[in-house]
């Protein structure tokens, strides 16, 4: 399976405070209940910390969690 692009917004205006770097789209691996997903999310190119916007965390990720738990 390829990388899922879940965000269409530009997050380059967000700066990683410790590194003073703009966030860039980065492929990250998310794991939940032994399922793995490659997802493109904004992350710091220096330290690798990933930014997950609140609406994605509380809406879309919650939907996926429920679907996986129902299997």
Secondary structure, DSSP 4 states (H G I P E B T S, - for coil): ---EE---S--TT-EETTTTEEEEEEEEEEEETTEEEEEEEEEETTT-PEE--HHIIIIIHHHHHHHHHT-
